[in-house]
Amino acid sequence: MKIYYYTFGCKVNQYETEHIRERFTENGHETVRDFSVADVCVINTCTVTEQADSKCMQMLRRVRKAAPQSVIVLAGCFPQAFQSRAESLAECDIIVGTEGKGSIPELVDCFMKSGERIVAVKPHARGEAFDRMTNKGDSDKTRAYIKIQDGCDCYCTYCIIPFARGHLRSKPIGDILTEARDAVSTGHKELILTGINLCFYGRGLSEQLTLTDVVERICAIEGDFRVRLGSIEPEMMLEDDIRRLAALDKLCPHFHLSLQSGSASTLKLMNRRYTPAEYEKLCHDLREYFPDCAITTDIMVGFSHEGEAEFAESLAFAERIAFAEAHIFPYSRRKGTKADTFDGQVDGHTKHLRAAKMAEVCKKTKAEYLASCVGKTFKVLFERESEQDWHNGHAPNYVTVKVPRPSPDVSLRRQFRQVKITSANEEHCFGELI
């Protein structure tokens, strides 16, 4: 059969879609990029915002209209968090939650035989085991994602993810190391560790392990590769962890610390577990141990009770921290979360104005960070050739680096090369091979 895949949302979803694809491929099925010719279409959903839900629904309708003959699988966070809404969608034939995605090939076989709609959404329970999916990794890619953790018990007041992903659980260290070795042996040059709440790695395991322990063990694997961390929670990064991580040559000095707001009162309403002062201290410590590190973040604007004073605090804080990059988004109410019941909701127009102002500040700090790279030399990992005149790659700090390509016949893909940065604009750096 011909299988089409579409993934919304985070790196965990990307990893899980790759696992589904590998399972179908092992069974002799073909991946296609055009859903109109597909026998099966797998849509892996995200439900972090109302906009994410809308995009999923639009995609579902597009696929059904273009491929009325195909079997449509709706999987992931949206059906897990909002099962009744998912079941009301006539376009999908199979509905799967966030657990058991690896069983989708078998569910498709069952549907093909019976023709009866399948709903396989299992409620999460405390103490449930980690869904032990492992990937061989796409041999055509430079990077490999490795999911090491799932679930969240923090229950930030705005967040639907604990309801979609369940409680904290961790992948056994042996599985992680096997997957990492396999990825390196098949030519992957960067391993990206990912999870729903990465810094809580170790919860649910009998062995007392932390994220730092995992990173140290992966970096001890022989081979020419590097390791990058996914998004991490600020309150879970201790100075001892930073000191240990700084000793690892293979670890990329790029830290995505989710901020959400620079206002103390807004953070408290969000049930975030740190203050702006604690976040700022963490950034200072990281820059002490990793002098050229990039600190990136997510910032929400327009949360309940965020007045002009609170927004001004958040704006000033973002400028002071000087993020290398930031994902800015307006607060989206999610039914079932505590914040959905709060009064003091901010109107949509104000949210979008604030998002634009915050984006402008973060655009400036990004340009300043890129400019600070000029004159420095980085070990750049080059990726798939996509431009005739430029090689494109990423420095360890995740800055995009462009180097002149003398001929379309020359490829630097999957190569590490030393590059001296000669200039920068607002989006990336330019350099020369040395």
N, C-alpha and C positions, 0 to 999 in steps of 0.2 A: 504493500500500500504506500501511497504518497502522503507524508505527514507534514503539516505546516505548524510552526510554533510562533507564538507572539507573547512577549514577556513585558509586563508592566512592573514598575517599582524598583526595588532595591537589589543589591548584589546577591543577597540570599535567594531571591526569586530567580535571578539569572543562573545561579548555581543549580537550583532545583530543576529549571527547564532543561539545562544541559544533561542532568541525570535522566530525565524523562526521554530526551532525544537518544541518549546512549542505549537505554533499554529497548526502544523501538528499533534502533540500528542493529543491536545484537540479534533481534528477531527477524532481520532481513528486510526491514522497511526503509524507504527512501525519504530523505528530507527535501522539501521543496520550498522555494521562496515566494511562490505565487499561490495564495489561498484559493483562487478560483479553480485550480486543477487538483486540489487536495482531496483525498479520501477522508482524512481526519484532520481537524483543526484544533490545536490545544491552545487555549488562552489562559495564561497564568496571571492572575489578577493582583492588584494592589488596592487597598482601601484606606490608605492613610488620610486622604482628604475626600471631600465630596466631588472635587474635580477629577480625582483618580477614578472614582466610581463612574462618573459620566463618560470618561474616555473608554473605560472597559465596555460600557453599554453600547457606545457608538461602534466600537470595533466588532462587538458581537453581531450587531445588526448588519454591518457591512459584509461580514463573512457570510452570514446566512443568505443575504441577498445575492452575493456573487457565487456562492457555492451551495445551492439548495440541496445538493445530493450528499454533502459531506456530513460526517459525524462530528459534532462540536462538543468539545470538552471544556467546561468552565471550571477552573481550578484555583485554589489558593485562598488568600485572605478575605476577599469579598464574600464568597459563599460560606466561609467559616464564621465570619462575624455577623452576616446577615443572611442566614440560610433561607428564611421564608421569602425574602426578596429574590434571592437567586432562583428558588423553585418556581417563582411566578414568571420567570423569563422563558417564554415558549421556544426561543431559538436554540436552547442548549439541550443536548441529549444525555450528557453525563455531567454530574455535578460532584466535584471532589473538594474537600477542605484542604487544610494545610498539612495534615498528616496523610501518609499513604499515597503521595503523588507517584511513587515508584511503581504502584500497582496499576497505573493508568493503561498500559498496554493490555493487561488482562481484562480490565473493565471494558475496553473497546471490543475485545473478542467476545465477551459476554453479550454486549449490546448487539453486535453483528448477528449473533445467533438468535437472540430473543426478540430484538426490536423494541424492547421495553426500556423506558427511561430508567437510568440508574442514579440514585442519590447516595453518595458515600461520604457523608460529613460526620466525622466522629468527634463528640465533645471532648475537650481537653480535660485532663484530670491531674491533680497534683501527684507527683511521683511517677508520671508516665515516662517511658523510656525514650531516649533519643532515637529518632528515625534514622537508622544507620545507613544512609545512602553515601556512596563514595563514587567519585568520577575518575575516569581515566584521563579526562581532559582532551579537548579538541586539539589534535596534533598540528593543526594549521594555525594555531594562535600563539602569540608571544607570552601572554599571561594566563595563569590558571587561578580560578577562585577555589578556595577550600573553606567550606562551611564547617565551623568547629563548635558552634553554639546555637541554641534556639530558645525562644521564649523570653518573657519579661514579667517580673513581679513588682515593678516600680509603680505602676498605675499613676502616671502623670495625669492630671485631671482632664487634659485635652485629648488623650491618646487612646485609640481603639485597638492598638496592636496587642496588648495583653489578652484581649478577648479573641483576637484572630490567631495568635501564635501560642497561647497557653503559657505554662509555667517554665521556669528556668530549667534547662537541661543541657548536657554537654556531650560532645563526641569523645569516645575513649581515645587516649593519647596514641595507642598503637595504630588505630585506624588513621589518625591524622598523619603520623609519620610515614605510614605505607603510602598514603595518597600523595604526600609531598615528594617522596622518593620517586614514585611513578611519574609525577609531573616533570621533575627534573630530568629523568632518564629519557623522556619523550621530547626534550628540547625546550621546555618552557623556561623562560629566563626570569620571570617574576611570579611569585606566589602571593596571592592576596588573601589574608585571613579575614573571614567575614562571619557575622552572626547577628542576631536580632539585638542582643545586648552583650557585646563581645567581652567586655571587661569582667563579666560575671562567669567567665569560663571556669569550670571546675565544679560548679553547683550540680549536684546529682550524681557525682562520681564518688566511689569509695576511696580512691586515691586523692590525697590533698594536693591539688595542682592549681596554678593560676595561669592567666594569660602570659605573663612573663616567662613562666616555666616552659610553656609551649613554644614561644618564640625562640628561646635559647636552644631548645632541642632541634627545632627545624633548622636554625642557622648552623648547627653542628653537622648537618648533612653535607657530604662532599659534593662539590659541583660549582659551576659558574652561574650563580643565580642570586637574586635578592628577594627580600621579604617586605611586604607592605601591610600595614594594619588598616582594617576598615574603620568605620565610625566607632568612637569610644566615648564613654561617659566620664565627664570631668572628675566626679567625686571618687572614682575608682582608681585614679592614677596617683600612686604615692611616690615620694621622692626616691625611696629605695628601688622601686620598679624602674624609674627613669634612669637611675644610676646603672642598674644592670643592663637595661636596654641600650644605653649609650656605649657599652663595651662591645656591642655586636656589629661588626663591619657590614654584615649583609642586610641589616635592617635599614629601610628607607627613612630618612628624617622628615617624615610627613605625618602630621597628626590632625585628624579630623575630630575636633572636640565640639560636640553639639552644645551650643549656647542657649538657643531659644529666645532669651531676653537678657539685656544688660541692666534691667531694673530689679532691685531686690524684692520689692513688693509684688511685682509680676511673677517672678520666679517662685515666690512662696505660694501664690494662688495656683500656679501650675503644678505644685508639689514636686518641683525640682529640688535636688538634695545638695545644693551648694549655693553659695552667695556670689555676687560679682567679685568680691574681694578674693575669695578662694579660687575662683576661676582665673583671675588675673595672676595670682601667685603661681598657679600651675603653669601658665604661659611663660612666666618669668623663669621658672625652673627648667622647663623644656628648652628654652633658648640659652640657658646657661650650659646645659649638657650637650645640646645640639645647636651650635651657633648659626648654622645656615638653614635651620629647619623651617618648613612651611606649616603654619597653623591655619587650618580651614575650618569652616563651621556651617551650621544651619541657624537661621534667625527667623523667628516668627514675629509678625507685626499684627496689631489689632486684636490681641487677646482681650477677653472680658476684663473690664475695668482699667484697660490701658488708656489713660488720659494723655493729654499733651505733655505733662510733666514726666510721666513714666516713659513715654516714647522718646522724649529728649534725652533721658538718662541712658536708654538703650542705644540711641544713635551715637551719643558721645562715647559710650563704652566701646562700641564697635570701632570707632575711629581710633581710640586710644590703644586698643589691642592690635590694630593694624593687621587684619586678616589677609592672608595671601589669596584667599578666595572665600566667597560666602554664597550659600543658597538661601535666597530670601523668599518667603512665602507668607501670604495672609492667613490668619487663623481660620480654620474650617470647622464648624460645629459638627460633631459626630454623635449621633443618637446612641445612648447607652453609656456615654462618658459623663463624669461628674460636671465638667465645665459646660456641658450642654444645658444644664439647669441653672447656671449662674445668671444673675441679672447683670446690667452694665455692659451688654453686648455692643460692640462697635459696628457702625454701619459699613457696608461694602465700599462705598466711595472713599471713606476715610482710610480704610485698610489699604486700598490700592495707592492712594497718595503716599501713605507711610512706606509702603513697599518700594515705591519709586525713589523716595528720599534715602532709604536705607541702601538701596542698590547703588545709588550714586556715590555714597560714602565708601562702600565696599569696592566699587570700581576704582576709586582713587587709591585705596590702600593696596589693591592688587597691582595696579600700575607701579606703585612705589616699590613693592616687593620685587616685581620683575626687573625694575631698574637697578635694584640692589644686587642682582645677579651678574650684571655686566662687569667684565674683567675677571670673573671667576671661572674656574675649570670644573666641569662635572663629568662623571661617568654616565653617559646617556645610553639608554636602551632604545634602539631603533625598531620600528614596527613595520607593518605592511606598507608597501610603497603605494601611495595614493595620489601623488602629484608628480608631474613631469619634471618640474624644476627644483623640487625640494625633497630631501629626506626628512621624515618626521619621527621624533622620538620623545621620550620623557626622561628628565633628570631624576635623581633619587627623590628630590623634593616635589615631584609630580609636575613641575613646570614643563610645558610643551616647548621643545627646542626644534628649530628648523635649520637645516644645513644645506647649502647649495648642492644640487644633484647634477653632476657634469654630463650624465647621459642616462636616458631611460633604460639602458642596458645594465646600469650599475645599481645593485641593491645592497642595503645595509641591514635588511630585515633580520631580526633576532640576534643582532650583534651589539655588544657593548663597545663604545668608542669614547675616548676622551675628547671633550669639546670645550673650547674656550668661547665664552659668551661675548659677543662683540656689540650687540645692541638689543633693544627690546621695545615693543610697543605695548598697547594696553591688554593684549591677549596672550602673547608668547614671546620667547626669546629667539634670537638668531645667533648662530655661532659658526666656528670653523673647526674642522678636525685637526687634532695635533698629534 
